[in-house]
Amino acid sequence: MKKVFYSKRFPPKGFAAINLFGVIIGRSEYGTLSVREINHEKIHSKQIIEMLWVFFYLFYFVEWIVRLIQFRNPMQAYYNISFEREAYRNDRNLDYLAHRKWYSSFKYIRRGSE
């Protein structure tokens, strides 16, 4: 398992964890990350690797802007980013990464409404 670091101020309030270049940072006030939350972040680690780091963040940001225009709500935009849709849909399945195909997040790109 990857090392998880904890911070008092990062990620922003309302988010339990963030994955930066494969490093998982949990917000300490929310306590230790659950197995599900860690699995969610591991899914992001795989996405980051296959998108060669910089393209993951570029695509993530551009898609968030598109979803923000679409939904006019920052959190609804966040939940409809294809990378988040894949991670949330599969974070309970602890075997998901063992069977996940490369670039699986692209099948989650669609209009969105979750």
PyMOL commands that set and color helices and strands:
alter all, ss='L'
color gray80, all
select helices_A, chain A and resi 28-30+35-50+54-71+74-79+82-90+96-99+104-108
alter helices_A, ss='H'
color red, helices_A
select strands_A, chain A and resi 4-7+17-20+23-27
alter strands_A, ss='S'
color yellow, strands_A
deselect
rebuild
show_as cartoon
